[in-house]
Amino acid sequence: MADRVYPAAKPNPPPAAAAAAANGSGAPPASFPAPKSQMYQRPIYRPQAPAKRRRARSCRCSFCCCFCWALLAVILLALVAAVAGGAFYLLYRPQRPSFTVSSVRLASLNLTSSATAPALTDAITLTVTARNPNKKIAYVYGDFTLSAATSANALPLGSATVPGFAHAAGNTTVLTATIASAAATVDPAASADVKKPGGFSVVLDADTSAGARVGGLRTKRIGIQVHCEGIKVTPPRPPPPPPAPRKAKGGKNGTVALSPAPAPSDADATTTATAATVSTAAHPCKVRVRVKIWKWTF
């Protein structure tokens, strides 16, 4: 009868457990190769670009919104200003003031004959008429600074100052001034303008500041310039030379007596003083607005 082999009560331990039991340590030795759960895995690098893009998009959106609101505000302000300006024009019909040179006279003119630095002495008297054509708007002017120069080469002929005034609505004001220059050194090339026979043309400029007044409201003053050109003046005629002394008949001894020259009469003195030609033709002037930006004036 054949013998039967029965299995043991305890199964045989795995080789790893048997080796650990033989070494006397309770921890099982590491197996090789290591399982996938114990292998080192390198972390995957994930850039943060999407977050930055979101911030850039949010900044761009905010900038666009601010720009749109600012543009809308500017458009609304321009619309309101246009409506207010149109209403003001319909109510008051504003017009620019007018200036006219009524008369000009070159009272005196003297130019030294120096070839390098000639000196000019002259005096120009003029009358300017200012009119305010508005019915409800008054103007307030500052001091006027008058200057004159020749039209050809802009030879300066002098300057003067006229005090400012308040120009009521529908009012006409007459200004008188004398533009003079005393021994001013001029350019020899430009001095030929005043030597022309028959007179020469001059340009007059008046710089001032003006503001409008409507009832109890006043606007800020702005710079204006009154420009007048095409004004012809004639130099005064030189006084006539004194008459030559008359010789008297000599006596027996042959001596000659000189009679004194006759004294000029009052009529001759008046004629000499008023020898300059007065330009009585009205010369209209242009009114320009002067805008000053830092150091430049336009």
Secondary structure, DSSP 8 states (H G I E B T S, - for coil): --------SS----HHHHHHHHHT-SS----SS--GGGS---------HHHHHHHHHHHHHHHHHHHHHHHHHHHHHHHHHHHHHHHHHHHH-----EEEEEEEEEEEEEE---SSS-EEEEEEEEEEEEE---SS-EEEE--EEEEEEETTT--EEEEEEE---EE-TT-EEEEEEEEEEEEEE--TTGGGGGG-TT-EEEEEEEEEEEEEEETTEE---EEEEEEEEEEEE-------------B----TT----B-------HHHHHHHHT-S-EE-S-EE-EEEEE-EETTEE-
